[in-house]
């Protein structure tokens, strides 16, 4: 039961995290009106996954894991790109916020075109849920089908429920922070998440059979901090922790995180520095 | 996920036989905390269904691998669960993950589907070739024992240069009879095991035999501490010589062994994993080809009558492989170190060897031994 709970918690957090960040961001920037669109994306993705899972199940077809991995990889890249853009936009906005507060935010948002920006976020929420959804649906179907008692499916459902709470808490927690702190802290946090997403994208591309380099194991913490413990699960869901990552994944993780953190933190200081434009 | 079929462990046995119809019976694999049971699987080419039971304490990701490439996988199998995975596989050697990363990987051999045998030849016809092959094996074991004794002596005397020169020479005889090595599994393991098969790799006390000595001579450039391994190797070789006289070689083993050996060369040895310290891999390949060729030559009269095209084609393939290997011969009768070959050279070797393996794998079917 515990393991089913942990697996669903991990899959759930991976989705809830992105939705939660988006929700927090919308709330903070006064665009709460877009939330129904985000919820719509979430519900639609969940229904689609459930329908697809039940459909494939009914016709006895197998779960095409390779395509699933490919899709996961592409979505992870999209999500990473979006989060990264958001973080650096925040850094820029944080500077003007000091003087002009919310007005500046609205203005900055206005420049990008409100409707399109909001729609993109709704699509992002849809993709984030869809990314983990199919895998979860098949896992759930398997738990219901095998005669291993009621504990397993219940554990799995509890896992999803808790991951939703994590997403909500993240969004709410973000709302309670003042804008400057929100930008600063969530920015750093999001960079860690983004690095995890990039590493997981590489892993997904490997599992889809597209990338086969740098696959030697960098280190094996399988005995120290297994990914199927509570802590391991949380770290995996949130930061993309792997108990035995390949070198390629480590390089992508650090190769993104270190320069990104440096750029973010250095840029947040009041000294005006050369600032790259992020699109 | 589809309708439940009764677990069919029996299908795992090497020869699934002609009973194997279109719908593949599921092949059961149990993963424990230590590894896969069984650790080696053989399935015919085409669609296979694997039923993976997770009897370990960890969440499982079961993968079929070719090198680092993931061919098929099933994720999130929780302890106590059984999940099935269907895969359409090409002939060749694959690996499968068996739980924790530190567990030894299992092997999955996919054999080319045997062509239907129209009227298998009289089993009595095999008696002659079988007897001749037994003599060949005995002769090779004799030579192997002698060369190994010389090699062991050089190691123990600390004559590194001489030992290095004798290493591939002694192994050559062993590699020729590798098709039947499974008949003396225990000795094969202790003489020819590789470090990868152990949890602690090269540091493992179970890592003995030729490759342990090879590591000492080439990687450590010292014979210090090798004495015990050398003694054990010679004792094993002596024991092999003692056993070989009474050893019965089943016909299917002899005939199937030729293909198995070449398949192994094409699928795994070509990566240069076997003689990784000495880089004498080409010696082994050559001896493997010779060993397979011997079997083919002995069976040729039986097959020629039924399928002359096959014989002609296989002859040609053997010559091609011989010619390719011949390119790397050195003047003293040895071979160029394997690391001198570029990836292109290796690929050029791999093609014809794979073709040869595929053809040879139909031999059993042609002789009605499936």
Interface residues (C-beta under 8 A of the other chain):
Chain A: X3 X4 X7 X57 X60 X62 X63 X65 X135 X139 X141 X142 X143 X145 X146 X148 X152 X206 X207 X209 X212 X215 X217 X220 X222 X226 X227 X228 X244
Chain B: X1 X2 X3 X58 X59 X67 X68 X69 X70 X71 X72 X73 X74 X75 X76 X78 X79 X80 X81 X82 X83 X85 X86 X100 X101 X102
